[in-house]
Each structure stands twice: as C-alpha cells, then as structure tokens.
Amino acid sequence: MNLSAMSPEGAFNWLMISIGLLVVLTIGLFYYAGFF
C-alpha cells in the first residue's frame, strides 16, 4: 500500500482506528489487572 497516494481523510481514519485500538487494549489491560 502506497502511503503517499493515500488521501488525508484515509490517513486520518487509519490514525483514529490505531488510537482507538490502543485505548481499548490499554483499558482492557488495566481492567484485567484490576480484576485480579
């Protein structure tokens, strides 16, 4: 996939998806650690 050919909207969507996944994993990790 050529990143230079990607539209700004597409890059922004990928950025938001990546941040969203990191937030979900972080919250899940803290919940898992706090649960036990």
CHARMM internal coordinates of N, CA and C (Angstrom, degrees):
IC EDIT
DIST 1 N 1 CA 1.4695
DIST 1 CA 1 C 1.5246
ANGL 1 N 1 CA 1 C 109.18
DIST 1 C 2 N 1.3256
ANGL 1 CA 1 C 2 N 116.44
DIHE 1 N 1 CA 1 C 2 N 129.65
DIST 2 N 2 CA 1.4593
ANGL 1 C 2 N 2 CA 120.80
DIHE 1 CA 1 C 2 N 2 CA -178.39
DIST 2 CA 2 C 1.5281
ANGL 2 N 2 CA 2 C 109.32
DIHE 1 C 2 N 2 CA 2 C -89.97
DIST 2 C 3 N 1.3277
ANGL 2 CA 2 C 3 N 116.76
DIHE 2 N 2 CA 2 C 3 N 113.63
DIST 3 N 3 CA 1.4593
ANGL 2 C 3 N 3 CA 120.14
DIHE 2 CA 2 C 3 N 3 CA -177.86
DIST 3 CA 3 C 1.5160
ANGL 3 N 3 CA 3 C 111.59
DIHE 2 C 3 N 3 CA 3 C -69.69
DIST 3 C 4 N 1.3488
ANGL 3 CA 3 C 4 N 117.36
DIHE 3 N 3 CA 3 C 4 N -31.50
DIST 4 N 4 CA 1.4649
ANGL 3 C 4 N 4 CA 120.66
DIHE 3 CA 3 C 4 N 4 CA -178.26
DIST 4 CA 4 C 1.5212
ANGL 4 N 4 CA 4 C 111.16
DIHE 3 C 4 N 4 CA 4 C -66.94
DIST 4 C 5 N 1.3357
ANGL 4 CA 4 C 5 N 117.19
DIHE 4 N 4 CA 4 C 5 N -25.92
DIST 5 N 5 CA 1.4630
ANGL 4 C 5 N 5 CA 121.23
DIHE 4 CA 4 C 5 N 5 CA -179.68
DIST 5 CA 5 C 1.5297
ANGL 5 N 5 CA 5 C 111.44
DIHE 4 C 5 N 5 CA 5 C -87.50
DIST 5 C 6 N 1.3137
ANGL 5 CA 5 C 6 N 117.42
DIHE 5 N 5 CA 5 C 6 N -6.33
DIST 6 N 6 CA 1.4622
ANGL 5 C 6 N 6 CA 120.92
DIHE 5 CA 5 C 6 N 6 CA -177.85
DIST 6 CA 6 C 1.5287
ANGL 6 N 6 CA 6 C 109.95
DIHE 5 C 6 N 6 CA 6 C -75.52
DIST 6 C 7 N 1.2988
ANGL 6 CA 6 C 7 N 116.87
DIHE 6 N 6 CA 6 C 7 N 141.59
DIST 7 N 7 CA 1.4595
ANGL 6 C 7 N 7 CA 120.97
DIHE 6 CA 6 C 7 N 7 CA 179.20
DIST 7 CA 7 C 1.5316
ANGL 7 N 7 CA 7 C 109.46
DIHE 6 C 7 N 7 CA 7 C -75.51
DIST 7 C 8 N 1.3416
ANGL 7 CA 7 C 8 N 117.48
DIHE 7 N 7 CA 7 C 8 N 155.02
DIST 8 N 8 CA 1.4771
ANGL 7 C 8 N 8 CA 120.22
DIHE 7 CA 7 C 8 N 8 CA 178.53
DIST 8 CA 8 C 1.5222
ANGL 8 N 8 CA 8 C 112.06
DIHE 7 C 8 N 8 CA 8 C -55.95
DIST 8 C 9 N 1.3451
ANGL 8 CA 8 C 9 N 116.33
DIHE 8 N 8 CA 8 C 9 N -37.67
DIST 9 N 9 CA 1.4692
ANGL 8 C 9 N 9 CA 119.36
DIHE 8 CA 8 C 9 N 9 CA 179.65
DIST 9 CA 9 C 1.5239
ANGL 9 N 9 CA 9 C 110.51
DIHE 8 C 9 N 9 CA 9 C -64.28
DIST 9 C 10 N 1.3432
ANGL 9 CA 9 C 10 N 116.13
DIHE 9 N 9 CA 9 C 10 N -40.60
DIST 10 N 10 CA 1.4584
ANGL 9 C 10 N 10 CA 119.96
DIHE 9 CA 9 C 10 N 10 CA 179.58
DIST 10 CA 10 C 1.5169
ANGL 10 N 10 CA 10 C 111.32
DIHE 9 C 10 N 10 CA 10 C -65.02
DIST 10 C 11 N 1.3356
ANGL 10 CA 10 C 11 N 116.33
DIHE 10 N 10 CA 10 C 11 N -41.36
DIST 11 N 11 CA 1.4594
ANGL 10 C 11 N 11 CA 120.30
DIHE 10 CA 10 C 11 N 11 CA 179.68
DIST 11 CA 11 C 1.5272
ANGL 11 N 11 CA 11 C 109.68
DIHE 10 C 11 N 11 CA 11 C -65.63
DIST 11 C 12 N 1.3359
ANGL 11 CA 11 C 12 N 116.62
DIHE 11 N 11 CA 11 C 12 N -39.40
DIST 12 N 12 CA 1.4637
ANGL 11 C 12 N 12 CA 120.76
DIHE 11 CA 11 C 12 N 12 CA 179.41
DIST 12 CA 12 C 1.5205
ANGL 12 N 12 CA 12 C 110.50
DIHE 11 C 12 N 12 CA 12 C -64.91
DIST 12 C 13 N 1.3432
ANGL 12 CA 12 C 13 N 116.49
DIHE 12 N 12 CA 12 C 13 N -40.13
DIST 13 N 13 CA 1.4655
ANGL 12 C 13 N 13 CA 120.07
DIHE 12 CA 12 C 13 N 13 CA 178.52
DIST 13 CA 13 C 1.5198
ANGL 13 N 13 CA 13 C 110.66
DIHE 12 C 13 N 13 CA 13 C -62.83
DIST 13 C 14 N 1.3409
ANGL 13 CA 13 C 14 N 116.66
DIHE 13 N 13 CA 13 C 14 N -43.78
DIST 14 N 14 CA 1.4619
ANGL 13 C 14 N 14 CA 119.65
DIHE 13 CA 13 C 14 N 14 CA 178.81
DIST 14 CA 14 C 1.5243
ANGL 14 N 14 CA 14 C 110.61
DIHE 13 C 14 N 14 CA 14 C -63.20
DIST 14 C 15 N 1.3444
ANGL 14 CA 14 C 15 N 116.52
DIHE 14 N 14 CA 14 C 15 N -37.36
DIST 15 N 15 CA 1.4664
ANGL 14 C 15 N 15 CA 120.48
DIHE 14 CA 14 C 15 N 15 CA 179.92
DIST 15 CA 15 C 1.5264
ANGL 15 N 15 CA 15 C 110.18
DIHE 14 C 15 N 15 CA 15 C -64.77
DIST 15 C 16 N 1.3357
ANGL 15 CA 15 C 16 N 116.62
DIHE 15 N 15 CA 15 C 16 N -44.82
DIST 16 N 16 CA 1.4571
ANGL 15 C 16 N 16 CA 120.22
DIHE 15 CA 15 C 16 N 16 CA -179.78
DIST 16 CA 16 C 1.5223
ANGL 16 N 16 CA 16 C 111.72
DIHE 15 C 16 N 16 CA 16 C -65.74
DIST 16 C 17 N 1.3423
ANGL 16 CA 16 C 17 N 116.78
DIHE 16 N 16 CA 16 C 17 N -37.96
DIST 17 N 17 CA 1.4690
ANGL 16 C 17 N 17 CA 120.27
DIHE 16 CA 16 C 17 N 17 CA 177.89
DIST 17 CA 17 C 1.5251
ANGL 17 N 17 CA 17 C 109.82
DIHE 16 C 17 N 17 CA 17 C -64.28
DIST 17 C 18 N 1.3376
ANGL 17 CA 17 C 18 N 117.09
DIHE 17 N 17 CA 17 C 18 N -42.88
DIST 18 N 18 CA 1.4673
ANGL 17 C 18 N 18 CA 120.76
DIHE 17 CA 17 C 18 N 18 CA -179.12
DIST 18 CA 18 C 1.5231
ANGL 18 N 18 CA 18 C 110.33
DIHE 17 C 18 N 18 CA 18 C -64.23
DIST 18 C 19 N 1.3415
ANGL 18 CA 18 C 19 N 117.10
DIHE 18 N 18 CA 18 C 19 N -45.16
DIST 19 N 19 CA 1.4656
ANGL 18 C 19 N 19 CA 120.72
DIHE 18 CA 18 C 19 N 19 CA 179.34
DIST 19 CA 19 C 1.5280
ANGL 19 N 19 CA 19 C 110.18
DIHE 18 C 19 N 19 CA 19 C -64.09
DIST 19 C 20 N 1.3220
ANGL 19 CA 19 C 20 N 116.29
DIHE 19 N 19 CA 19 C 20 N -40.51
DIST 20 N 20 CA 1.4620
ANGL 19 C 20 N 20 CA 119.95
DIHE 19 CA 19 C 20 N 20 CA 179.75
DIST 20 CA 20 C 1.5198
ANGL 20 N 20 CA 20 C 111.82
DIHE 19 C 20 N 20 CA 20 C -61.69
DIST 20 C 21 N 1.3322
ANGL 20 CA 20 C 21 N 116.25
DIHE 20 N 20 CA 20 C 21 N -42.59
DIST 21 N 21 CA 1.4652
ANGL 20 C 21 N 21 CA 119.97
DIHE 20 CA 20 C 21 N 21 CA 179.38
DIST 21 CA 21 C 1.5243
ANGL 21 N 21 CA 21 C 110.29
DIHE 20 C 21 N 21 CA 21 C -65.55
DIST 21 C 22 N 1.3319
ANGL 21 CA 21 C 22 N 117.23
DIHE 21 N 21 CA 21 C 22 N -40.44
DIST 22 N 22 CA 1.4659
ANGL 21 C 22 N 22 CA 120.25
DIHE 21 CA 21 C 22 N 22 CA 179.40
DIST 22 CA 22 C 1.5241
ANGL 22 N 22 CA 22 C 110.48
DIHE 21 C 22 N 22 CA 22 C -63.81
DIST 22 C 23 N 1.3281
ANGL 22 CA 22 C 23 N 116.92
DIHE 22 N 22 CA 22 C 23 N -41.09
DIST 23 N 23 CA 1.4691
ANGL 22 C 23 N 23 CA 120.65
DIHE 22 CA 22 C 23 N 23 CA 179.68
DIST 23 CA 23 C 1.5235
ANGL 23 N 23 CA 23 C 110.59
DIHE 22 C 23 N 23 CA 23 C -64.71
DIST 23 C 24 N 1.3329
ANGL 23 CA 23 C 24 N 116.65
DIHE 23 N 23 CA 23 C 24 N -44.29
DIST 24 N 24 CA 1.4678
ANGL 23 C 24 N 24 CA 120.49
DIHE 23 CA 23 C 24 N 24 CA -179.95
DIST 24 CA 24 C 1.5236
ANGL 24 N 24 CA 24 C 110.50
DIHE 23 C 24 N 24 CA 24 C -63.08
DIST 24 C 25 N 1.3345
ANGL 24 CA 24 C 25 N 117.08
DIHE 24 N 24 CA 24 C 25 N -43.40
DIST 25 N 25 CA 1.4624
ANGL 24 C 25 N 25 CA 120.20
DIHE 24 CA 24 C 25 N 25 CA 179.89
DIST 25 CA 25 C 1.5209
ANGL 25 N 25 CA 25 C 110.90
DIHE 24 C 25 N 25 CA 25 C -65.84
DIST 25 C 26 N 1.3410
ANGL 25 CA 25 C 26 N 117.13
DIHE 25 N 25 CA 25 C 26 N -39.09
DIST 26 N 26 CA 1.4643
ANGL 25 C 26 N 26 CA 120.58
DIHE 25 CA 25 C 26 N 26 CA -179.88
DIST 26 CA 26 C 1.5265
ANGL 26 N 26 CA 26 C 110.82
DIHE 25 C 26 N 26 CA 26 C -65.78
DIST 26 C 27 N 1.3383
ANGL 26 CA 26 C 27 N 116.71
DIHE 26 N 26 CA 26 C 27 N -45.98
DIST 27 N 27 CA 1.4657
ANGL 26 C 27 N 27 CA 120.47
DIHE 26 CA 26 C 27 N 27 CA 179.45
DIST 27 CA 27 C 1.5291
ANGL 27 N 27 CA 27 C 109.82
DIHE 26 C 27 N 27 CA 27 C -63.91
DIST 27 C 28 N 1.3355
ANGL 27 CA 27 C 28 N 116.39
DIHE 27 N 27 CA 27 C 28 N -41.59
DIST 28 N 28 CA 1.4610
ANGL 27 C 28 N 28 CA 119.95
DIHE 27 CA 27 C 28 N 28 CA 178.59
DIST 28 CA 28 C 1.5183
ANGL 28 N 28 CA 28 C 111.58
DIHE 27 C 28 N 28 CA 28 C -62.38
DIST 28 C 29 N 1.3246
ANGL 28 CA 28 C 29 N 116.36
DIHE 28 N 28 CA 28 C 29 N -39.06
DIST 29 N 29 CA 1.4688
ANGL 28 C 29 N 29 CA 120.41
DIHE 28 CA 28 C 29 N 29 CA -179.74
DIST 29 CA 29 C 1.5249
ANGL 29 N 29 CA 29 C 110.51
DIHE 28 C 29 N 29 CA 29 C -65.87
DIST 29 C 30 N 1.3415
ANGL 29 CA 29 C 30 N 116.81
DIHE 29 N 29 CA 29 C 30 N -44.98
DIST 30 N 30 CA 1.4624
ANGL 29 C 30 N 30 CA 119.90
DIHE 29 CA 29 C 30 N 30 CA 179.55
DIST 30 CA 30 C 1.5270
ANGL 30 N 30 CA 30 C 110.73
DIHE 29 C 30 N 30 CA 30 C -66.17
DIST 30 C 31 N 1.3428
ANGL 30 CA 30 C 31 N 117.64
DIHE 30 N 30 CA 30 C 31 N -37.82
DIST 31 N 31 CA 1.4629
ANGL 30 C 31 N 31 CA 121.00
DIHE 30 CA 30 C 31 N 31 CA 178.27
DIST 31 CA 31 C 1.5231
ANGL 31 N 31 CA 31 C 110.09
DIHE 30 C 31 N 31 CA 31 C -65.58
DIST 31 C 32 N 1.3424
ANGL 31 CA 31 C 32 N 116.36
DIHE 31 N 31 CA 31 C 32 N -41.53
DIST 32 N 32 CA 1.4614
ANGL 31 C 32 N 32 CA 120.56
DIHE 31 CA 31 C 32 N 32 CA -179.95
DIST 32 CA 32 C 1.5262
ANGL 32 N 32 CA 32 C 110.12
DIHE 31 C 32 N 32 CA 32 C -65.72
DIST 32 C 33 N 1.3292
ANGL 32 CA 32 C 33 N 117.49
DIHE 32 N 32 CA 32 C 33 N -41.28
DIST 33 N 33 CA 1.4678
ANGL 32 C 33 N 33 CA 121.22
DIHE 32 CA 32 C 33 N 33 CA -179.80
DIST 33 CA 33 C 1.5297
ANGL 33 N 33 CA 33 C 110.19
DIHE 32 C 33 N 33 CA 33 C -69.59
DIST 33 C 34 N 1.3420
ANGL 33 CA 33 C 34 N 116.88
DIHE 33 N 33 CA 33 C 34 N -37.36
DIST 34 N 34 CA 1.4590
ANGL 33 C 34 N 34 CA 120.62
DIHE 33 CA 33 C 34 N 34 CA -178.97
DIST 34 CA 34 C 1.5237
ANGL 34 N 34 CA 34 C 111.89
DIHE 33 C 34 N 34 CA 34 C -75.02
DIST 34 C 35 N 1.3485
ANGL 34 CA 34 C 35 N 116.52
DIHE 34 N 34 CA 34 C 35 N -30.04
DIST 35 N 35 CA 1.4499
ANGL 34 C 35 N 35 CA 120.45
DIHE 34 CA 34 C 35 N 35 CA -179.16
DIST 35 CA 35 C 1.5184
ANGL 35 N 35 CA 35 C 110.46
DIHE 34 C 35 N 35 CA 35 C -66.12
DIST 35 C 36 N 1.3347
ANGL 35 CA 35 C 36 N 116.28
DIHE 35 N 35 CA 35 C 36 N -38.36
DIST 36 N 36 CA 1.4540
ANGL 35 C 36 N 36 CA 119.93
DIHE 35 CA 35 C 36 N 36 CA 176.74
DIST 36 CA 36 C 1.5158
ANGL 36 N 36 CA 36 C 108.94
DIHE 35 C 36 N 36 CA 36 C -100.47
END
COOR INIT
IC SEED 1 N 1 CA 1 C
IC BUILD
